[in-house]
Amino acid sequence: MVKTAVITGSTSGIGLAIARALAKTGANIVLNGFGTADEIRTVTDEVAGLTSGSVLHHPADMTKPSEIAEMMATAASRFGGADILVNNAGVQFVEKIEDFPAEQWDRIVAINLSSSFHTIRAAIPPMKKNGWGRIINIASAHGLVASPFKSAYVAAKHGIMGLTKTVALEVAENGITVNSICPGYVLTPLVEKQIPDQARTRGITEEQVINEVMLKGQPTKKFITVEQVASLALYLASDDASQITGTHVSMDGGWTAQ
Ligand code: NAD
């Protein structure tokens, strides 16, 4: 049976790499995320070229529960629901706590945590009906440990780890697994945008941010690639991974071993 995957925030970075990898298995793909009309068309056409299934882009804004519900309803009406749900959309904002704008806190918690609550609750009923499902939450090394100036991000990523475990227990007998992936630094637009911000906040050069802040804590001293994260997601989505649930897999170059 052709599987259907919904991947939030899949017009760029890690989400797009996961969409490409799942498309190569022949799955139907529901893309989501922002971009110009041209960018979205290009990404949709590219992913459609990788699968024998169907590909659509849904523009739901992950800060808006009604739009998330509409995206999940579209997956249900077009494909009978998501067999594989990848909660990947995420944003960052770097500032010291006393200057951290409240609206950035609300935005980050909405996108990086609450959106997964909304997608998961809609995804579970069809997964239960099929007796099979895979939920993969893209958390972060920041789901396990903290860094200064990232209060909202670290709090939201710790939150998704708790949501992962709770839902995994609730659906453990239904053939549904729920796991998090905790990457270290992956070179994507999200990380590239942080480099000038961190340089400003810390009063250092961009090169120092890369070598002395980002890769300082990553013992391999190399950025992780989006393809490496996608390949782990592909494994967690497989039948071989049916006994991995309620946990996380780190891919952080040794960061959290310290
Ligand atoms: P990215 O900026 O390349 O991609 C983010 C995606 O989310 C884009 O498609 C964007 O359009 C989408 N998005 C942003 N706001 C949205 C919203 N309100 N509604 C819908 N879509 C929205 O980022 P990335 O680095 O690929 O990050 C993907 C995930 O991986 C995030 O959850 C991030 O926290 C996590 N992560 C990234 C790294 C890293 O080093 N890049 C490390 C650990 C975890």
Residues whose N, C-alpha, C, O or C-beta is under 5 A from the ligand:
A	BS01	NAD	G9 S10 T11 S12 G13 I14 G15 N32 G33 F34 A60 D61 M62 T63 N88 A89 G90 I111 I138 A139 S140 A141 P183 G184 Y185 V186 T188 P189 L190 V191
